[in-house]
Amino acid sequence: AVASHTRGWALPMVASLPQFSVAGAVATGSHGSSGMGAGGPLHTVSGLPEAVVAMEVVGPDGSLRRIAKGEDSGFSSAVVSLGMAGVAATVSLQLIKDFDVHQVVYGD
């Protein structure tokens, strides 16, 4: 995330837990929300899996296969498969222009 931010790019959403990896956040369908402007309405952002445009997946026999949005039937299911479609070796994401985030934490 830091490398993309220094180049002016960002993930379209991030989970609030810093322990997530990109592959883990994608495979579990992580999603987020963002407030738009001071006192503005809360807008739900689609999940990180929506930003996936391609993946390389290692199958049970060790073979590597590439799957891509718009090219492979079942792509969306494979992305959020909790690893059942294979182990994600690479994940290609559609990034957006970078933005700043302000977090408010309530409670102790």
DOZALO-427736 format. One line per 5 residues: number of its first residue (from 1); their letters; for each residue x, y, z of N, C-alpha, C. Coordinates in Angstrom, 2 decimals, always signed. Example, Ala and Ser with C-alpha at 12.3 -4.5 7.8 and 13.67 -1.06 7.14 Angstrom:
1	as	+13.19/-5.69/+7.80/+12.30/-4.50/+7.80/+13.20/-3.30/+7.80  +12.85/-2.25/+7.08/+13.67/-1.06/+7.14/+12.90/+0.03/+7.87
This chain:
1	avash	+0.83/-1.20/+0.00/+0.00/+0.00/+0.00/+0.87/+1.25/+0.00  +1.96/+1.23/+0.77/+2.84/+2.40/+0.82/+3.48/+2.65/-0.53  +3.93/+1.58/-1.20/+4.57/+1.74/-2.51/+3.61/+2.33/-3.53  +2.34/+1.90/-3.53/+1.39/+2.45/-4.49/+1.03/+3.89/-4.12  +0.93/+4.20/-2.83/+0.58/+5.56/-2.39/+1.64/+6.57/-2.83
6	trgwa	+2.92/+6.21/-2.72/+3.97/+7.14/-3.13/+3.94/+7.41/-4.63  +3.27/+6.55/-5.38/+3.13/+6.74/-6.83/+1.77/+7.34/-7.20  +0.96/+7.68/-6.18/-0.33/+8.32/-6.43/-1.49/+7.37/-6.61  -1.35/+6.10/-6.18/-2.40/+5.10/-6.35/-2.78/+4.50/-5.00  -3.96/+3.89/-4.95/-4.43/+3.28/-3.71/-5.35/+2.10/-4.03
11	lpmva	-5.51/+1.22/-3.04/-6.54/+0.19/-3.13/-7.88/+0.88/-3.01  -8.93/+0.37/-3.67/-10.23/+1.03/-3.60/-10.85/+0.98/-2.21  -10.41/+0.06/-1.37/-10.86/+0.00/+0.02/-9.84/-0.80/+0.80  -9.82/-0.60/+2.09/-8.94/-1.39/+2.95/-9.75/-1.86/+4.16  -9.40/-3.04/+4.64/-10.05/-3.55/+5.85/-9.51/-2.78/+7.05
16	slpqf	-10.27/-2.71/+8.11/-9.83/-1.97/+9.28/-8.82/-2.73/+10.12  -8.63/-4.01/+9.83/-7.66/-4.81/+10.56/-6.36/-4.86/+9.78  -5.25/-4.41/+10.36/-3.99/-4.35/+9.62/-3.35/-5.70/+9.35  -3.84/-6.78/+9.96/-3.24/-8.09/+9.78/-3.59/-8.73/+8.44  -4.54/-8.21/+7.72/-4.96/-8.82/+6.46/-3.89/-8.69/+5.40
21	svaga	-3.69/-9.77/+4.64/-2.89/-9.69/+3.42/-3.86/-9.40/+2.29  -3.35/-8.99/+1.14/-4.23/-8.74/+0.00/-4.96/-10.03/-0.37  -4.22/-11.14/-0.48/-4.85/-12.41/-0.86/-5.90/-12.83/+0.17  -5.62/-12.65/+1.45/-6.58/-13.01/+2.49/-7.82/-12.13/+2.46  -7.62/-10.84/+2.25/-8.76/-9.92/+2.18/-9.63/-10.22/+0.97
26	vatgs	-9.00/-10.57/-0.15/-9.74/-10.91/-1.36/-10.51/-12.22/-1.16  -9.82/-13.26/-0.68/-10.43/-14.59/-0.55/-11.59/-14.62/+0.42  -11.59/-13.70/+1.40/-12.68/-13.68/+2.38/-13.74/-12.63/+2.06  -13.58/-11.91/+0.96/-14.58/-10.93/+0.55/-14.61/-9.69/+1.41  -13.47/-9.28/+1.94/-13.43/-8.09/+2.81/-14.02/-6.88/+2.10
31	hgssg	-14.69/-6.05/+2.87/-15.32/-4.85/+2.34/-15.10/-3.72/+3.33  -15.43/-2.52/+2.94/-15.24/-1.37/+3.82/-16.27/-0.31/+3.54  -16.07/+0.82/+4.15/-16.94/+1.96/+3.92/-16.11/+3.23/+4.00  -16.63/+4.30/+3.45/-15.91/+5.57/+3.52/-16.92/+6.69/+3.65  -16.59/+7.67/+4.47/-17.43/+8.86/+4.59/-17.00/+9.86/+3.54
36	mgagg	-17.93/+10.49/+2.92/-17.62/+11.43/+1.85/-17.81/+12.86/+2.33  -16.73/+13.52/+2.71/-16.80/+14.92/+3.11/-17.22/+15.09/+4.57  -16.95/+16.27/+5.09/-17.28/+16.57/+6.48/-18.79/+16.51/+6.68  -19.23/+15.63/+7.56/-20.64/+15.48/+7.84/-21.43/+14.85/+6.71  -20.72/+14.35/+5.69/-21.39/+13.76/+4.53/-21.94/+12.39/+4.84
41	plhtv	-22.72/+11.85/+3.92/-23.32/+10.53/+4.13/-22.26/+9.43/+4.10  -22.55/+8.34/+4.73/-21.66/+7.19/+4.73/-21.97/+6.35/+3.50  -20.97/+6.13/+2.68/-21.14/+5.36/+1.45/-20.45/+4.01/+1.60  -21.14/+2.95/+1.25/-20.54/+1.63/+1.28/-19.70/+1.44/+0.02  -18.50/+0.95/+0.20/-17.59/+0.67/-0.91/-17.67/-0.82/-1.20
46	sglpe	-17.65/-1.17/-2.48/-17.69/-2.59/-2.81/-16.46/-3.28/-2.22  -16.55/-4.57/-2.09/-15.46/-5.32/-1.49/-14.21/-5.32/-2.34  -13.08/-5.59/-1.70/-11.81/-5.66/-2.41/-11.82/-6.66/-3.56  -12.56/-7.77/-3.46/-12.60/-8.70/-4.60/-13.06/-8.06/-5.91  -13.87/-7.00/-5.82/-14.33/-6.30/-7.03/-13.16/-5.67/-7.78
51	avvam	-12.06/-5.38/-7.09/-10.90/-4.75/-7.72/-9.98/-5.76/-8.39  -10.20/-7.05/-8.16/-9.33/-8.07/-8.76/-9.62/-8.18/-10.26  -8.58/-8.07/-11.07/-8.74/-8.21/-12.51/-8.14/-9.51/-13.03  -7.21/-10.10/-12.27/-6.61/-11.38/-12.67/-5.92/-12.00/-11.47  -5.77/-13.32/-11.53/-5.05/-14.06/-10.49/-4.29/-15.21/-11.13
56	evvgp	-3.18/-15.58/-10.53/-2.52/-16.83/-10.85/-2.76/-17.73/-9.66  -3.27/-18.94/-9.95/-3.68/-19.86/-8.90/-2.91/-21.17/-9.05  -2.39/-21.67/-7.93/-1.71/-22.96/-7.92/-2.74/-24.03/-7.57  -2.89/-25.00/-8.46/-3.85/-26.08/-8.26/-3.28/-27.19/-7.39  -4.11/-28.19/-7.07/-3.68/-29.29/-6.20/-2.54/-30.13/-6.79
61	dgslr	-2.40/-30.09/-8.11/-1.32/-30.85/-8.75/-0.06/-30.01/-8.94  -0.08/-28.78/-8.42/+1.08/-27.89/-8.52/+1.11/-27.05/-9.78  +0.11/-27.22/-10.65/+0.08/-26.44/-11.89/-0.36/-25.01/-11.60  +0.16/-24.09/-12.38/-0.18/-22.68/-12.24/-1.10/-22.30/-13.39  -2.25/-21.69/-13.04/-3.15/-21.23/-14.11/-3.56/-19.80/-13.83
66	riakg	-3.73/-19.05/-14.91/-4.13/-17.66/-14.82/-5.61/-17.57/-15.10  -6.33/-16.83/-14.26/-7.74/-16.57/-14.49/-7.93/-15.06/-14.52  -8.85/-14.59/-15.33/-9.02/-13.15/-15.49/-10.49/-12.78/-15.61  -10.81/-11.60/-15.09/-12.16/-11.05/-15.17/-12.54/-10.87/-16.64  -13.73/-11.32/-17.00/-14.21/-11.17/-18.36/-13.69/-12.23/-19.32
71	edsgf	-12.77/-13.08/-18.85/-12.21/-14.12/-19.72/-12.57/-15.52/-19.26  -12.79/-15.70/-17.97/-13.03/-17.03/-17.42/-14.37/-17.09/-16.70  -15.20/-18.07/-17.08/-16.46/-18.26/-16.36/-16.12/-18.72/-14.95  -16.86/-18.29/-14.00/-16.58/-18.66/-12.61/-15.49/-17.83/-11.96  -15.02/-16.77/-12.65/-13.95/-15.94/-12.11/-14.31/-15.38/-10.74
76	ssavv	-15.50/-14.79/-10.62/-15.91/-14.18/-9.35/-15.95/-15.19/-8.22  -16.41/-16.40/-8.51/-16.45/-17.45/-7.50/-15.05/-17.88/-7.09  -14.14/-17.94/-8.05/-12.77/-18.36/-7.76/-12.05/-17.33/-6.90  -12.35/-16.05/-7.12/-11.70/-14.99/-6.36/-12.04/-15.10/-4.88  -13.31/-15.28/-4.56/-13.76/-15.36/-3.16/-14.06/-16.82/-2.83
81	slgma	-13.04/-17.66/-2.93/-13.25/-19.10/-2.74/-12.63/-19.64/-1.47  -12.06/-18.76/-0.64/-11.38/-19.19/+0.59/-10.29/-20.22/+0.30  -9.72/-20.14/-0.89/-8.65/-21.05/-1.28/-9.11/-22.35/-1.90  -10.41/-22.59/-1.98/-10.92/-23.84/-2.53/-10.65/-23.98/-4.03  -10.42/-22.87/-4.73/-10.12/-22.92/-6.16/-8.62/-23.01/-6.40
86	gvaat	-7.84/-23.06/-5.33/-6.39/-23.12/-5.42/-5.77/-22.02/-4.58  -4.45/-22.07/-4.48/-3.72/-21.08/-3.69/-3.37/-19.90/-4.60  -3.72/-18.70/-4.17/-3.42/-17.50/-4.96/-1.92/-17.25/-4.93  -1.29/-17.30/-6.10/+0.15/-17.00/-6.20/+0.36/-15.52/-6.50  -0.48/-14.96/-7.37/-0.44/-13.52/-7.65/-1.87/-13.01/-7.75
91	vslql	-2.06/-11.75/-7.40/-3.36/-11.09/-7.52/-3.11/-9.74/-8.19  -3.77/-9.49/-9.30/-3.66/-8.20/-9.99/-4.91/-7.39/-9.68  -4.70/-6.17/-9.19/-5.79/-5.32/-8.74/-5.90/-4.06/-9.59  -7.12/-3.59/-9.78/-7.36/-2.29/-10.42/-7.25/-1.25/-9.32  -6.25/-0.39/-9.38/-6.06/+0.64/-8.35/-6.84/+1.89/-8.73
96	ikdfd	-6.99/+2.79/-7.76/-7.65/+4.08/-7.99/-6.69/+5.19/-7.57  -7.03/+6.42/-7.91/-6.22/+7.57/-7.49/-6.19/+7.60/-5.97  -5.03/+7.93/-5.41/-4.90/+7.89/-3.95/-5.81/+8.91/-3.26  -6.07/+8.68/-2.00/-6.97/+9.51/-1.21/-6.51/+9.45/+0.24  -6.99/+10.38/+1.03/-6.65/+10.42/+2.46/-7.83/+9.87/+3.26
101	vhqvv	-7.50/+9.26/+4.38/-8.51/+8.66/+5.26/-8.40/+9.28/+6.64  -9.53/+9.57/+7.23/-9.58/+10.07/+8.60/-10.39/+9.06/+9.42  -9.82/+8.56/+10.49/-10.51/+7.58/+11.31/-10.87/+8.16/+12.66  -12.07/+7.88/+13.10/-12.53/+8.26/+14.43/-12.87/+6.98/+15.17  -12.25/+6.78/+16.34/-12.49/+5.59/+17.14/-13.22/+6.02/+18.41
106	ygd	-14.35/+5.39/+18.67/-15.14/+5.72/+19.85/-14.96/+4.62/+20.90  -15.03/+4.95/+22.15/-14.93/+3.98/+23.22/-13.53/+3.90/+23.79  -13.37/+3.02/+24.76/-12.07/+2.87/+25.42/-11.22/+1.81/+24.78
